[in-house]
Amino acid sequence: MRRFWLMLGSVAVAMATPAAAQMRTVDPNEAIDGDLDTAPAPQQPQAAPAPEPDTSVAPQSDDPAQRAPAPAAPAPAAPGATMASANTYEREDLINAAEGVFGKGAEGLAGILENILKDQGKPNAYIAGREAAGAFVVGLRYGSGVMSHRVEGQRPVYWTGPSVGFDVGGDATKVFVLVYNLYDSQELYHRFPQAEGRAYFVGGFSASYLRRGDVVLIPVRLGVGWRLGANIGYMKFSEKAKWMPF
């Protein structure tokens, strides 16, 4: 009997020992910290994908000779060139004014004006007028007209000078004068002697070269022929008509 109770006590002890070994004390703080440690980490925002290259632009070649040149920026107009153009007459303006003197479509008129403009450039004034001449071996010319200045506008002018040729009698001639470097209209009212320069002959038109200081006059006449360059000595301009030619 005693032996039975000893065996029963041993079995009880053996059953109680594993239960005690499986029991442990739990700290609430450690449990909470453990839950935090095992929580999933917050996700980082993903970077935006890099933009794809624009395939609409043709790639540049490595060879400099094959590269398309960059478009050049338009060059600004030179102030001096703009000012000069604003203060001078264009070819079309001069031809229209000369046709008002000699008649529209006068043969040779456009040609002689183009030759003068090519050699001398654009004038800043012109005179449209008429002349009356009388001669006996040596004659005199009296003229009148209107000067058109690119800046100062229009004003009447009169002139006298030697006549062309050695014919006895008189005639009337139309004249168109290109005026260069006349920046003050008052500078016209002087005597302009014949100067060395090219004489122009185109069709029935002829022109000579007169000069006083920097001011240059190129009168264009119709029907006076080659004698123009040999016989014109001067043109004396005035603000009023005069009978005395000197």
Secondary structure, 3 states (H helix, E strand, C coil): CHHHHHHHHHHHHHHHHHHHHHCCCCCHHHHHHHHHHHCCCCCCCCCCCCCCCCCCCCCCCCCHHHCCCCCCCCCCCCHHHHHHHHCCCCHHHHHHHHHHHHCCCCCCHHHHHHHHHHHHCCCCEEEEEEEEEEECCCEEEEEEEEEEECCCEEEEEEEEEECCCCCCEEEEEEEEEEEECCCCHHHHCCEEEECCCCCEEECCEEECCEEECCEEEEEEEECCCCHHHHHCCEEEEECCCCCCCC
